[in-house]
Amino acid sequence: MGKLLLWIHTTYNWRKRPPPVVPPRAEVETGKDGFLQQLVDAVAAEVTKKTVNSIRQSLGMTMQTINKKVDDAVKATVPSLINEEMKRLSIPRLMVLPKKSETDVQKPQIVHHKFDEIVNLVEVDMPTMLKGPAGSGKNHTIGQVAEALGLKMYYTNNASNEFKLTGFKSASGEYQATEFYRAFKNGGIFFLDEIDTSDPTALITLNSAIANGYMAFPHETIDRHKNFRIVAAANTWGTGANTEYVGRNQLDASTLDRFYAMDFPYDKGVERAICPNDTILHFMWALRSAAEENKVRLIVSTRGIEKFYRLAMQTKIPVEQIMRGLVIKGQSKDTLDKLVGKVKQTTGLRKNVLFDKFEAVIAGKQDPTSTNANKEPGDLKDFEAMAWLKDDE
């Protein structure tokens, strides 16, 4: 550290020179090594700036004090900075989750950039609601959170009535247990998916259980297990239907007040990992951006990108047909023309072969090469791909 301070002191005249200017970040280089170098450069530049600022504020202090200030500044900066830069560069985040058993082989898993925040919330027993678009990976992420914390996940797709939560007694008098009951009694993460399609009055039952710490079920009243946790997922903020999600209900204010609401957007790093093909990836991203800017009701989800990649690379289905089945889905020609106009403004997309095919499909032109007989699985393999999980140190 002493040599670093000496170099900085002899290089810069702190009283006269402004902080070093970080040069504009270059276009992201393709490939794992290129992305890693971009990440390192960005973090190093920010750490240098933090170090400079810390030393500037430390003039007249002892070396021990300066060292501590610099260390504190760097430690406070680096983790969040890395996460933000990984999002900006669309770098997949890999984490090794705990073993489920001694025989398990630990492999890195791709996780959403919100993963750490959700783990922290669940650890401290904070009821959490993830609000995100369809196909963004909410279910998968909660499964990973449960795995990371060593908890079992209990899944229920909405609460259309209170009996989906409390259970009921059959005609023979036998209690029919629910996932909520099992989680409440035995511990684990109760994951209520599509909470905004639930009956708002049925959720009042949930409110009572969260607030009171005990619950009266049809056959017994029990205290909540110390490891009981609850996470919900929604496509809206619980304020009712919108143009994209027309089947959503407005939730009671008391229910919304119980939850920590978190935005859960698409993660481009995850999408890059599950679709290691830049041609497909940038085509789908451009469509998503154009749809959002033009308020077009077209969902280009992480799930949709994965399906496009799998069909294009593993089947003989023509790419034009995949576009019809996964992207166009009955959209009007006027709407699609709007998207094309917006996509044309995107730098570099005019050279994307998928964009040319998309225009041809909209115009009603038939590509003579688009037949099952001519197409081979993986005919996009000549375009640059990045296998993030191969040869990973």
Buried (B, 14 or more C-beta within 10 A) or exposed (E): EEEEBEEBEEEBEEEEEEEEEEEEEEEBEEEBEEBEEBBEBBBEBBBBBBBBBBBEEBEEEEEEEBBBBBEEBBEEBBEEBBBBBBBBBBBBBBEEBEEEEEEEEEEBBBBBBBBBBBBEBBEEEBBBBBBBBEBBBBBBBBBBBBBBBEBBBBBBBBBEBBBBBBBBEEEEEEBEBBBBBBBBBEBBBBBBBBBBBBBBEBBEBBBBBBEEEEBEBEBEEBEBBEBBBBBBBBBBBBEEBEEBBEEBBBBBEEBBEBBBBBEBBBBBBBBBBBBBBBBBBBBBBBBBBBBEEEEBEBBBBBBBBBBBBEBBBEBEBBBBBBBBEBBBEEBEEEBBEBBBEBBEEBEEBEEBEBBEBBBBBBEEEEBEEBEEEEBEEEBBEEBEBBEBBEEEE
